[in-house]
Amino acid sequence: MAHMLQDGGAVPIWGQTIGEDDHPILSDMITKKVLKVTFVTDDNKEYAVNYVNYGGTVTPPTAPTNDGYIFNMWAINGDQYKFTADTPITGDMTVYAVGRAPYGGEGKEITLNAVYGDGITEDLSKHMSYKNGDSAKDKFIYTISSDNSIGAEINGDMLIVPADTGNGNYALTINAVEKTPNFSLMSVEDYGTQAVTLNVRITIAPRASSVTAGAAKTAVYGGTLYLAAQVSRASSGVSLAAEQDTVDFYVGNTLLGTAEVKYDSGLKDSGYVILETKADKRLKIGENQVTANYGGSINLAGSGSNTVTVTMTQKPLEYATFAASKIFDGTPDTNVTLTPSNIGDDNVTMAAKGAFASAEAGDYSSVNLSDITIGGADAEYYTAETPKENAPLSAAAHIIPASGETSVTMPDYLCGGADAAE
């Protein structure tokens, strides 16, 4: 009654000492001023009312129950100060029940997937849940408690996995601790902070890539063949400078060689490869379809293959020419022997028709060749110019005058050519 009669006046006219005065009395004593303390629940409904004299205290009522919230404390002044049985009452006040929604689980298993070069930015709060459906946005503090070799970071609610995290499977343990409001007189124990463990499984898959073989090539049998290719990823991302991978070159099912892909600062999204190999019997004379096959690396998925045309031409034969000396018979024809000199271990033979430049007796250092043929198991890989005039002889040959004609000095190998007996 005294509180109602005071009607909120700053100077009390009516007063009452609660517990002593049976009814309000006229008094200007501040200690007889009656103050109202109203307790309301978290949904702003009146829960209890107490009256107390100025400077006195009030024991808070029993905590309200609400299935959707956990009760923490009674608070005043915009939830900034904790209200207790020791809080002095110096004016009418409203005391609020402070609580928050309980978390809906003991822990979470989170699976994240990305492609190499993309990185991951994941809102962890969306994996949290309160029983009443409240959002967990900005409600928890996250820290990585496990090994963090990939250099992941936490920024607010966001888990950030670097774009240069290599292909593979990773595991992070993240502790999520509910934030404590900034209550001046409230401890973590008062608030009863909830803590949750998040087990995060991260899979980084190789990025798709492509391989492009270089321009068409031509090589001579037995010579050097240079093959080129370029490896590119499907989309941009981090630099590939650290990649270690190779390209295989095949003709049919036969491996021509393997070369390492080179990445440099000028080709951040692609790499190049050059294979130096021998043009040999793995190739056929004519056009060959050579496949550049890229099987992938740690961070790039294999991209299949790409084909380039390689034309292998026959190797021009180098050879020694020998002509048989003969007695003058009125014709320039002579027997010749051709000995290949640039065939290595290949099986190659040569034959041809020979004729001196003249039918006259004399010494000859060259011979005209015609109808040159190539034989042997490896003949298909070689070629020779035919006819060939004035082919130098490796040893001089002679047309010897017939009987009764002027004689010439005859060497020991008179009629045997290069094969004459010593």
C-alpha positions in Angstrom: 0.0 0.0 0.0 2.8 2.4 0.9 4.4 1.9 -2.5 1.2 2.7 -4.3 0.7 5.8 -2.1 4.2 7.0 -2.9 3.3 6.9 -6.6 7.0 7.0 -7.6 7.8 10.3 -5.8 11.4 11.1 -5.2 10.7 12.3 -1.7 8.7 9.9 0.3 5.5 11.2 2.0 4.2 7.8 2.8 6.4 5.2 4.3 6.3 1.8 6.0 8.9 -0.4 7.5 8.1 -3.8 6.2 7.8 -6.3 8.9 7.4 -3.6 11.6 4.7 -1.1 10.6 1.2 -2.6 10.2 0.2 0.1 7.7 1.7 3.1 5.8 2.5 6.2 7.8 3.4 9.7 6.9 7.2 9.9 6.9 10.0 11.4 4.9 12.6 8.9 6.1 14.3 7.3 3.1 14.7 4.0 5.0 10.9 3.7 5.1 10.5 4.1 1.4 9.0 0.9 -0.1 10.5 -0.3 -3.5 9.1 -2.9 -5.9 11.2 -5.6 -7.4 9.6 -7.5 -10.3 11.1 -10.7 -11.6 10.3 -11.6 -15.2 11.0 -14.8 -17.2 13.1 -14.9 -20.4 9.9 -14.6 -22.5 9.2 -11.3 -20.6 6.3 -12.6 -18.4 6.0 -11.5 -14.8 7.2 -14.3 -12.6 7.3 -12.9 -9.0 7.0 -9.5 -7.2 8.7 -8.5 -4.0 8.6 -5.3 -1.9 11.5 -4.1 0.1 12.6 -1.0 1.9 15.2 1.3 0.4 18.7 -0.3 0.8 17.3 -3.7 1.6 17.8 -6.9 -0.3 15.6 -9.5 -1.9 16.1 -13.2 -2.2 15.5 -14.2 -5.8 12.7 -16.7 -6.4 13.2 -20.2 -7.5 14.6 -20.4 -11.0 11.9 -20.7 -13.6 11.7 -23.8 -15.8 11.5 -23.7 -19.5 12.1 -26.8 -21.7 13.5 -24.6 -24.4 16.2 -22.8 -22.3 18.8 -23.4 -19.7 18.5 -20.9 -16.7 21.7 -19.1 -15.9 21.0 -16.3 -13.5 18.9 -13.3 -12.6 20.2 -10.0 -14.0 19.5 -6.3 -14.1 20.3 -3.2 -16.2 19.9 -4.8 -19.6 21.4 -8.1 -18.5 24.7 -6.5 -17.7 24.8 -7.2 -13.9 24.0 -10.3 -12.0 21.3 -10.0 -9.4 21.8 -11.9 -6.1 20.4 -11.9 -2.6 23.1 -9.4 -1.7 22.2 -6.8 -4.3 21.1 -3.6 -2.6 17.7 -2.2 -3.7 17.8 1.5 -4.2 14.9 1.9 -6.6 12.1 0.1 -8.3 13.6 -2.5 -10.6 12.9 -5.3 -13.0 15.0 -8.4 -12.7 15.3 -10.7 -15.8 15.8 -14.4 -16.0 18.8 -15.0 -18.2 19.1 -18.2 -20.1 20.0 -19.7 -23.4 18.9 -22.6 -25.5 20.7 -25.9 -24.8 22.8 -27.4 -27.5 21.3 -30.3 -29.2 24.1 -32.9 -29.3 27.3 -34.1 -27.7 29.5 -33.6 -30.8 29.5 -33.5 -34.6 31.1 -35.4 -37.5 31.6 -33.0 -40.3 32.7 -34.1 -43.8 34.1 -31.5 -46.2 35.2 -32.1 -49.8 37.1 -29.9 -52.3 39.2 -30.0 -55.4 42.8 -29.1 -55.3 43.3 -25.4 -55.8 39.9 -24.4 -54.5 40.4 -24.3 -50.8 37.5 -24.5 -48.3 35.6 -21.8 -46.4 33.0 -23.5 -44.2 30.6 -21.9 -41.7 30.9 -24.2 -38.7 27.8 -22.7 -37.0 25.5 -24.3 -39.6 26.7 -27.7 -38.3 25.6 -26.7 -34.7 22.0 -27.0 -33.5 20.1 -25.9 -30.5 17.2 -27.9 -29.2 14.7 -25.1 -29.8 16.0 -24.4 -33.3 17.9 -21.2 -32.5 20.7 -20.4 -34.8 24.3 -21.0 -33.4 25.6 -18.1 -35.5 28.2 -16.2 -33.5 27.4 -18.2 -30.4 30.6 -20.4 -30.1 34.4 -19.9 -30.1 36.2 -22.4 -32.2 39.8 -23.6 -31.8 41.7 -26.3 -33.6 43.1 -28.7 -31.0 44.5 -31.4 -33.2 47.5 -31.5 -35.5 47.1 -28.8 -38.2 49.8 -29.6 -40.8 47.6 -28.1 -43.6 47.6 -24.7 -41.9 43.8 -24.4 -41.5 42.5 -21.3 -39.8 39.5 -20.2 -37.8 37.9 -16.8 -38.5 34.8 -16.3 -36.4 32.5 -19.1 -37.4 34.5 -19.9 -40.5 36.9 -22.7 -41.0 39.4 -21.9 -43.8 41.4 -24.6 -45.5 44.2 -23.1 -47.8 43.9 -23.5 -51.5 47.3 -25.1 -51.8 46.3 -28.0 -49.5 47.5 -31.1 -51.4 45.4 -34.0 -52.6 44.6 -36.4 -49.7 42.5 -37.0 -46.6 42.9 -34.9 -43.5 41.3 -34.9 -40.0 40.9 -31.9 -37.7 39.5 -31.8 -34.1 37.8 -28.5 -33.3 36.7 -27.5 -29.9 33.5 -25.3 -29.9 33.0 -23.5 -26.6 29.9 -21.4 -26.2 30.6 -17.7 -25.7 29.9 -16.2 -22.3 28.0 -12.9 -22.4 29.8 -9.9 -21.1 28.1 -9.9 -17.6 30.2 -7.8 -15.2 29.4 -9.9 -12.2 29.1 -13.2 -13.8 31.6 -16.0 -14.1 31.8 -18.8 -16.6 30.7 -21.2 -13.9 27.5 -19.0 -13.4 26.8 -19.3 -17.1 27.5 -23.0 -17.4 29.1 -22.7 -20.8 28.5 -25.6 -23.2 31.4 -27.2 -25.0 31.2 -29.4 -28.1 33.9 -31.4 -30.0 33.7 -31.2 -33.8 35.5 -34.0 -35.8 36.1 -32.7 -39.3 37.1 -35.0 -42.1 38.5 -33.2 -45.1 39.1 -34.8 -48.6 41.0 -32.9 -51.2 40.6 -34.5 -54.7 43.0 -34.0 -57.6 42.0 -31.2 -60.0 41.0 -32.2 -63.5 43.6 -31.5 -66.1 44.3 -32.0 -69.8 47.4 -32.8 -71.9 48.1 -31.5 -75.3 50.7 -33.0 -77.6 53.0 -30.7 -79.5 53.1 -30.0 -83.2 53.6 -32.8 -85.8 57.2 -34.0 -86.0 59.5 -35.4 -88.6 62.6 -37.4 -87.9 65.1 -39.5 -89.8 65.6 -43.1 -88.9 68.4 -43.4 -86.4 68.3 -39.7 -85.6 67.0 -37.8 -82.6 63.2 -37.3 -82.2 61.9 -34.5 -80.0 58.4 -34.8 -78.6 56.6 -32.1 -76.7 53.4 -31.8 -74.7 51.7 -29.4 -72.3 49.7 -30.2 -69.2 47.0 -27.8 -68.1 44.6 -27.9 -65.3 40.9 -27.4 -65.9 40.6 -24.1 -64.0 42.9 -21.7 -62.2 44.1 -21.9 -58.7 47.4 -22.0 -56.8 50.7 -22.3 -58.6 51.7 -25.7 -59.8 55.4 -25.0 -59.3 55.8 -27.8 -56.7 54.2 -30.5 -58.8 56.2 -33.6 -59.7 54.7 -35.6 -62.5 55.5 -37.1 -65.9 54.1 -37.6 -69.4 54.5 -41.0 -71.2 54.8 -41.1 -75.0 53.5 -44.2 -76.7 53.3 -45.5 -80.3 50.7 -48.2 -80.1 51.5 -50.1 -76.9 55.2 -49.4 -77.2 56.7 -46.8 -74.9 58.9 -44.3 -76.6 59.9 -42.6 -73.3 58.9 -40.7 -70.2 59.7 -37.1 -69.4 59.2 -34.9 -66.4 56.7 -32.0 -66.6 58.3 -28.7 -65.9 56.4 -25.9 -64.2 57.8 -22.3 -64.0 56.7 -18.9 -63.0 55.6 -18.1 -66.5 53.2 -21.1 -66.7 51.4 -21.1 -63.3 48.4 -23.0 -64.7 50.2 -25.4 -67.0 53.5 -27.2 -67.5 55.5 -28.4 -70.4 57.4 -31.5 -71.2 60.1 -32.3 -73.9 61.2 -35.8 -74.6 64.4 -36.4 -76.5 64.5 -40.0 -77.8 65.8 -41.9 -80.8 63.9 -42.4 -84.0 64.3 -46.2 -84.3 62.4 -49.4 -85.1 59.7 -48.6 -82.6 58.4 -46.4 -85.3 57.6 -47.3 -88.8 58.7 -45.5 -91.9 56.0 -43.0 -92.7 53.3 -41.5 -90.4 53.0 -42.7 -86.8 50.4 -41.7 -84.3 52.2 -41.0 -81.0 50.2 -40.6 -77.9 51.1 -38.3 -75.0 49.6 -40.0 -72.0 49.3 -38.0 -68.7 48.4 -40.2 -65.8 48.1 -37.5 -63.2 50.1 -36.4 -60.1 49.5 -35.9 -56.5 47.2 -32.9 -57.1 46.1 -33.3 -60.7 43.9 -36.0 -62.0 45.0 -38.0 -65.0 43.6 -36.6 -68.2 43.9 -39.4 -70.7 45.9 -38.8 -73.8 46.4 -36.6 -76.8 47.9 -37.7 -80.2 50.5 -36.2 -82.5 51.6 -37.4 -85.9 55.3 -38.3 -86.2 56.7 -39.0 -89.7 59.9 -41.0 -89.8 61.8 -41.0 -93.0 64.4 -43.4 -94.3 68.0 -42.9 -93.5 70.3 -42.1 -96.5 73.0 -44.8 -96.8 76.6 -43.9 -96.6 78.8 -46.6 -98.2 82.2 -47.4 -99.6 82.3 -48.2 -103.4 84.8 -50.7 -104.9 85.0 -51.5 -108.7 86.7 -54.6 -110.2 89.6 -54.0 -112.6 89.3 -55.7 -115.9 90.9 -56.3 -119.3 89.8 -54.1 -122.0 86.7 -55.5 -123.7 85.3 -52.4 -125.4 82.7 -51.6 -122.7 82.8 -49.5 -119.6 80.8 -52.0 -117.5 82.4 -53.3 -114.3 81.4 -55.3 -111.3 80.9 -53.1 -108.1 80.7 -53.8 -104.4 78.9 -51.4 -102.1 79.7 -51.6 -98.4 77.3 -49.6 -96.1 79.1 -47.7 -93.3 76.3 -46.0 -91.3 74.0 -48.9 -90.4 75.3 -49.8 -87.0 74.0 -53.3 -86.1 71.4 -53.3 -88.7 71.3 -56.0 -91.4 71.6 -54.1 -94.7 73.1 -55.1 -98.0 73.6 -53.2 -101.2 74.0 -54.1 -104.9 74.2 -52.0 -108.1 75.4 -51.9 -111.7 78.7 -50.1 -112.3 80.3 -48.5 -115.3 83.5 -46.5 -115.7 83.3 -43.1 -117.3 84.9 -44.6 -120.5 85.5 -48.0 -122.1 89.2 -47.0 -122.8 92.1 -48.6 -120.9 93.3 -46.6 -118.0 93.1 -45.9 -114.2 89.7 -44.8 -112.7 88.9 -43.2 -109.3 85.2 -43.1 -109.8 82.4 -45.1 -111.2 78.8 -44.5 -112.4 76.2 -46.5 -110.4 72.7 -47.5 -111.5 69.9 -49.8 -110.3 71.1 -49.5 -106.7 69.1 -52.0 -104.6 69.0 -52.4 -100.8 68.5 -55.7 -99.1 68.7 -57.3 -95.7 66.3 -57.5 -92.8 66.4 -53.8 -92.1 66.4 -52.6 -95.7 63.1 -50.7 -95.2 64.7 -48.1 -93.0 67.3 -47.0 -95.6 67.5 -45.2 -98.9 70.1 -44.5 -101.5 70.3 -42.2 -104.5 70.1 -44.0 -107.8 71.5 -43.6 -110.3 74.6 -42.0 -109.0 77.3 -40.6 -111.3 81.0 -40.3 -110.5 80.7 -42.2 -107.2 84.2 -42.1 -105.7 86.0 -45.4 -105.4 87.6 -46.4 -102.1 90.4 -47.9 -104.2 91.4 -47.1 -107.8 90.3 -49.5 -110.5 91.7 -50.2 -114.0 90.9 -51.2 -117.5 93.9 -53.2 -118.7 94.9 -53.1 -122.4 94.2 -56.3 -124.3 97.2 -58.4 -125.6 99.2 -56.5 -128.2 98.2 -53.1 -126.9 100.3 -50.7 -125.0 100.8 -52.1 -121.6 100.2 -50.4 -118.3 101.7 -51.1 -114.9 99.4 -53.5 -113.2 99.0 -53.7 -109.4 99.0 -57.0 -107.6 95.2 -56.9 -107.3 94.9 -56.7 -111.1 91.6 -58.4 -111.7 90.1 -58.9 -108.2 88.9 -55.4 -107.4 88.5 -54.9 -103.7 88.4 -58.6 -103.1 91.6 -59.6 -104.9 94.0 -61.9 -103.1 97.1 -60.4 -101.6 
